[in-house]
Amino acid sequence: MSTAYPFLPELAELERLIKQGEGLMQARTVASVQAGRHHLPIRVLTLGSEAPDAPVVGFFGGVHGLERIGTQVILAFIHNLLMRLRWDPLLEHQLSQVRLLFMPLVNPGGMLQHRRANPGGIDLMRNAPIDAGEPVAWLLGGHRLGSWLPWYRGRHGEAMAPESQALCQVVEEELLSRPMALALDCHSGFGLRDRIWFPLASSRRPIEVLGEIYTLKTLFDQAYPHHRYVFEPQSRQYLTHGDLWDHLYLQSRHQGKGLFLPFTLEMGSWTWVRKNPRQLLSRLGPFNPIAPHRQQRVMRTHLAFMEFLTRVAGSGPRWLDGHLRSARHRMDAMHLWYRDV
């Protein structure tokens, strides 16, 4: 492990992977944040095709500082890719057609301080300039009462937090400018099942690309029939103000440049707590697997879905054309997810 950031293992591992991937992967710092006496970089890594019209998949983690497992899963995927590039010509060919982007640690200050919010007390997933069109749960859905309470949105009219701005800028420049882009934001802390959420979090109305999302789900069901993910709009669970992915999705529709499909992986951390209730005694316990064997299982479980997204991005002409993109898929999606709306 790198000795550059011994006080934050995930950032140290990220720096180690950057060094290991020299010549294969590009890395840059898009922002720097202050956490106590530490200046912490927000890093972005890119790998694969340099063509401006190549499809891109973005992987994001560490938006909530307590949810370390999301960052760790992305770091494991980067390690997997770098190791395979030593011997796998098929992966080399795949990456000649697809661009991958990684932002594994969006909120390094929050992770260092063992808090969900950033060092300023702002919950980044309640921080975008978008209000829910329907009532949200008190506090949980985002509020402006003050940073001493969780789920604080920030002051009305203020610019977004530096971490939120960095994420949005990267997505706008690297993903929304492409004919096709997918995004996966890795979180934990909800439910007994792993969930793949998609927008909207601010409204129960179906989004315009619902048919494409249902097609992607169908392809994954067919290829991995034994998976345990629940695919659903986030609004089936709860509504929030200020969701960054709602903001970016709506921006993509306004620009009308290409197809943008953002997903959130919400790892079912209640299972870890149910198996080991003592985790509740730890600040990190409700959000991360503590037992080594459970952590190892989680680290390998999600690689298949991440690889699937990479392959789907490079196969757009096949799965987006013809009968797979028929109106029937949107009708099926409406029946599955919105029949009660």
ABEGO torsion letter per residue (X at the ends): XBAABAABAAAAAAAAAAAAABGABBBBBABBBBBEABBBBBBBBBBEBABAABBBBBBBBGABAABAAAAAAAAAAAAAAAAAAAABAAAAAAAAABBBBBBABABAAAAAAGBABBAAGBBAAAABBBBBABBBBBGAAEBAAEAABBGBAEBBGBBBBAAAAAAAAAAAAAAAABABBBBBBBBBGBEABBBBBBOBAABABBBAAAAAAAAAAAAAAAABAABABBBBBAAAABBBBGBAAAAAAAAAAAAGABBBBBBBBBBBAAAAAAABAAAAABAAAAABBABAAAAAAAAAAAAAAAAAAAAAAAAAAAAABEAAABAAAAAAAAAAAAAAX
